[in-house]
């Protein structure tokens, strides 16, 4: 992957190669599936079956049918020494560090990473990988499109639940848990002006206060459903501000009927068809380089595979958006 440079005030500064590079000379899209099973959760399973469940429904075949070229799937795992280390949050951060290494390498090789994520705590590993995927040691400026029913912008001082999964955007923005962020491979933190939240409609009172005092921008439910001018304005803004962009989806953003068994759904979400169309528009922008799908109900919670098929629509929407770059 080649990088261009510009001369500014006597210094050579790298311009990040765009995600257009994921389209090969043969016109096919290069895709790398990454399974991230770690949850960072306390008092429940530290490893989730969600990534395996997503892989088991034929996603590789679906992507190949779309014309994608796939790398062998990577599963993130701790080393034996790390597995014996203390604390679920600490081990989650270590796993995020491995995720960041994988995503960085995928991106450098010209592959679009698709994160099959246990939950939203993997956000930091996905961001960290993109941040350090450039041609030099200089960190890239990473934009984030956060698609979730919840803001996940709590800190330990504002949270009502105490869940790590309610904090990843705030951690990514340097608001809390600095060691967790650094171990996850994200350094420096994201300026809040690099963050766009989409379809968020359930926040805690003090969390909302933090959002209101930040420079986070918003896409409404209507923006998603209508693929509005604001959706494109925000994508153009991130494309101008940042070097590379990550789109993160928590499945609880969807209409609850499409995520049976999810414990944190919120009424009045978009359908997976509506959201997939919006994601396809987002991925026409060349700096969008990775997608993550988190918190898909699995196994007995999704006996008819409804949630899994909804997740597939979103991933396929991203690939369809990249294909539109060729037009």
C-alpha positions in Angstrom: 0.0 0.0 0.0 1.5 3.3 -1.1 1.2 6.6 0.7 1.5 10.1 -0.8 3.2 13.0 1.0 2.7 16.7 1.1 5.2 19.4 2.1 3.9 21.6 4.9 6.1 24.1 6.7 9.2 22.2 5.6 8.0 18.9 7.0 6.9 15.8 5.0 3.6 14.6 6.4 2.1 11.3 5.2 -1.4 11.2 3.7 -3.0 7.9 4.6 -3.8 5.6 1.8 -7.6 5.5 1.5 -9.8 2.4 1.8 -10.2 2.6 -2.0 -7.1 0.3 -1.8 -9.4 -2.6 -0.6 -10.5 -2.9 -4.3 -7.9 -5.0 -6.0 -6.7 -4.6 -9.6 -9.2 -7.3 -10.6 -12.1 -5.1 -9.2 -12.8 -7.5 -6.3 -13.0 -6.3 -2.7 -10.5 -7.7 -0.2 -12.2 -8.6 3.1 -10.7 -9.9 6.4 -13.1 -11.4 8.9 -11.9 -11.0 12.5 -13.6 -12.9 15.4 -13.3 -11.1 18.8 -14.9 -13.3 21.5 -13.7 -11.4 24.6 -16.4 -9.5 26.6 -14.6 -7.8 29.6 -17.8 -8.7 31.5 -17.8 -9.6 35.2 -19.8 -12.4 36.6 -20.7 -13.8 33.2 -18.8 -15.7 30.5 -15.6 -13.9 29.6 -15.7 -15.4 26.2 -18.8 -15.1 24.0 -20.1 -17.5 21.4 -21.4 -14.6 19.2 -18.4 -14.5 16.8 -18.6 -18.2 16.1 -22.4 -18.0 15.7 -22.0 -15.2 13.1 -19.4 -17.3 11.2 -21.6 -20.4 11.3 -24.5 -19.0 9.2 -22.7 -18.7 5.9 -21.2 -15.2 6.0 -18.1 -16.3 4.0 -20.2 -17.8 1.2 -22.4 -14.6 1.2 -19.4 -12.3 0.8 -17.8 -14.5 -1.9 -21.1 -14.3 -3.7 -20.8 -10.5 -3.5 -17.4 -10.8 -5.2 -15.2 -10.5 -2.2 -11.8 -12.1 -1.8 -11.3 -13.3 1.8 -8.3 -13.7 4.0 -8.4 -16.7 6.3 -10.5 -15.7 9.3 -8.6 -14.6 12.4 -9.7 -15.4 16.0 -8.3 -13.1 18.7 -6.9 -15.0 21.6 -4.7 -14.2 24.6 -1.4 -15.8 25.2 -1.2 -18.4 28.0 0.6 -15.9 30.1 -2.0 -13.3 29.5 -4.9 -15.7 30.3 -3.5 -16.0 33.9 -3.3 -12.2 34.3 -5.6 -10.5 36.7 -8.9 -8.8 36.1 -11.5 -9.2 33.3 -11.2 -5.5 32.2 -7.4 -5.9 32.0 -7.6 -9.1 30.0 -10.2 -7.4 27.7 -7.7 -4.6 27.1 -5.0 -7.1 26.3 -7.3 -8.9 23.9 -8.1 -5.5 22.3 -4.3 -5.0 21.8 -4.2 -8.2 19.8 -7.3 -7.1 17.9 -5.6 -3.8 17.1 -2.5 -5.6 15.8 -4.6 -7.7 13.5 -6.7 -4.8 12.1 -3.6 -2.7 11.5 -2.0 -5.5 9.5 -5.1 -6.2 7.6 -5.4 -2.5 6.6 -1.8 -2.3 5.6 -2.3 -5.2 3.3 -5.3 -3.6 1.7 -8.1 -5.6 3.3 -11.3 -4.2 4.8 -11.6 -5.6 8.3 -15.0 -6.9 9.4 -15.1 -7.3 13.1 -17.4 -10.0 14.5 -17.5 -8.6 18.0 -18.8 -10.1 21.3 -19.7 -6.6 22.5 -18.9 -2.9 22.2 -15.8 -3.0 24.4 -14.0 -4.2 21.3 -14.4 -0.7 19.9 -11.0 0.4 21.2 -9.1 -2.5 19.5 -10.8 -1.7 16.1 -9.9 2.0 16.5 -6.4 1.3 17.7 -5.7 -0.9 14.7 -6.9 1.7 12.2 -5.0 4.4 14.0 -1.7 2.5 13.7 -2.2 1.2 10.1 -0.4 4.0 8.3 2.8 3.9 6.4 4.8 5.5 9.2 4.8 5.5 13.0 2.7 8.6 13.0 -0.8 7.7 14.3 -3.6 8.3 11.8 -6.6 10.5 12.7 -9.5 8.1 13.1 -13.1 9.0 12.6 -15.9 7.0 14.3 -19.5 6.5 13.2 -21.1 5.0 16.3 -24.5 3.3 15.5 -26.2 2.2 18.7 -29.4 2.7 20.6 -27.1 3.9 23.5 -24.3 6.5 23.6 -21.9 4.3 25.6 -20.4 7.6 26.7 -20.5 6.8 30.4 -17.5 7.0 32.8 -17.1 5.2 36.1 -18.4 8.5 37.7 -21.6 8.7 35.6 -22.6 5.1 35.0 -25.8 3.8 36.5 -25.0 0.1 35.6 -21.3 -0.1 36.2 -21.0 -2.0 32.9 -17.7 -1.6 30.9 -19.9 -2.0 27.8 -21.5 1.4 28.6 -18.2 3.2 28.5 -16.2 2.4 25.3 -16.9 5.7 23.4 -15.9 7.8 26.5 -12.8 5.7 27.0 -11.9 6.1 23.3 -12.2 9.9 23.8 -9.9 9.9 26.7 -12.6 10.5 29.3 -11.8 7.6 31.6 -9.8 4.3 32.1 -6.6 5.5 30.5 -4.7 2.3 31.1 -7.5 0.3 29.4 -7.3 2.6 26.3 -3.5 2.4 26.1 -3.4 -1.4 26.6 -6.0 -1.6 23.8 -3.7 0.1 21.4 -5.5 3.4 21.1 -3.0 6.3 21.6 -3.8 9.2 21.4 -7.4 9.3 22.3 -10.0 10.5 19.7 -11.0 14.2 19.8 -14.8 14.2 20.2 -15.2 16.1 17.0 -14.1 12.9 15.2 -17.2 11.1 16.5 -20.6 10.9 15.0 -23.4 9.1 16.9 -26.3 7.6 14.8 -29.7 6.5 16.0 -28.8 7.0 19.7 -32.0 7.3 21.7 -31.3 6.0 25.2 -28.8 7.7 27.4 -28.3 8.1 31.2 -28.8 11.7 32.5 -25.1 12.4 33.4 -24.0 10.6 30.2 -26.2 12.9 28.2 -24.6 15.9 29.9 -21.2 14.7 28.8 -22.4 14.3 25.3 -23.9 17.7 25.3 -20.6 19.3 26.5 -18.6 17.5 23.8 -18.2 18.1 20.1 -19.9 14.9 19.1 -22.2 15.2 16.1 -25.4 13.4 15.6 -27.4 11.5 12.9 -31.0 11.0 13.9 -33.2 8.0 13.2 -34.7 9.9 10.3 -31.2 10.5 8.9 -30.7 6.8 8.8 -34.1 5.9 7.5 -34.1 8.6 4.8 -30.3 8.5 4.1 -30.5 12.2 4.5 -28.4 15.1 3.5 -27.1 15.2 7.1 -25.8 11.7 6.8 -23.7 12.7 3.8 -22.7 16.0 5.4 -21.3 14.1 8.4 -19.5 11.6 6.2 -18.0 14.4 4.2 -17.0 16.2 7.4 -15.3 13.1 8.8 -13.6 12.5 5.5 -12.1 16.0 5.6 -11.1 15.9 9.3 -9.7 12.4 9.5 -7.4 10.0 7.7 -9.5 6.8 8.1 -13.0 6.0 9.4 -14.5 3.1 11.3 -18.2 2.3 11.4 -19.4 0.4 14.5 -22.8 -1.1 15.0 -24.4 -2.5 18.2 -27.2 -4.7 17.1 -29.5 -3.2 19.8 -29.9 -0.2 17.5 -32.3 -2.2 15.3 -36.0 -2.6 15.7 -36.4 -5.1 18.6 -38.2 -7.5 16.3 -35.0 -8.1 14.5 -32.9 -8.8 17.5 -34.9 -11.3 19.6 -33.1 -12.3 22.8 -31.1 -9.0 23.0 -31.5 -7.7 26.5 -30.9 -4.0 25.8 -33.2 -3.2 22.8 -34.9 0.2 22.6 -38.1 0.8 20.8 -38.4 2.5 17.4 -35.2 1.4 15.8 -34.5 1.1 12.1 -35.0 -2.1 10.3 -31.9 -4.0 9.1 -32.9 -3.2 5.5 -33.0 0.5 6.3 -29.8 0.5 8.2 -28.0 -1.6 5.6 -28.9 1.0 2.9 -27.5 3.8 5.1 -24.3 1.8 5.7 -24.0 1.2 2.0 -24.0 5.0 1.5 -21.4 5.5 4.3 -19.1 3.0 2.7 -19.1 4.8 -0.6 -16.7 7.3 1.1 -13.2 6.1 0.4 -11.8 6.7 3.9 -14.2 4.2 5.5 -11.9 1.2 6.2 -13.6 -1.2 8.6 -16.9 -2.2 10.1 -17.7 -3.9 13.4 -20.9 -5.7 14.3 -21.3 -6.2 18.1 -23.7 -7.9 20.5 -25.6 -10.2 18.1 -27.8 -12.5 20.1 -26.7 -16.1 19.5 -27.7 -19.7 20.1 -30.8 -20.2 22.1 -31.5 -16.5 22.0 -31.8 -16.5 18.2 -33.4 -19.8 17.4 -34.6 -18.8 14.0 -31.5 -17.0 13.0 -33.3 -13.6 12.7 -30.5 -11.6 14.4 -27.8 -13.3 12.4 -29.5 -12.6 9.1 -29.9 -9.0 10.2 -26.2 -8.8 10.9 -25.4 -10.2 7.5 -27.5 -7.6 5.8 -25.5 -4.9 7.5 -22.1 -6.4 6.5 -23.4 -7.0 3.0 -24.5 -3.4 2.9 -21.0 -2.3 3.7 -19.5 -4.4 0.9 -22.1 -3.1 -1.6 -21.1 0.5 -0.6 -17.4 -0.2 -1.4 -18.5 -1.7 -4.7 -20.2 1.6 -5.6 -16.9 3.4 -5.3 -16.1 1.8 -8.7 -19.0 3.6 -10.4 
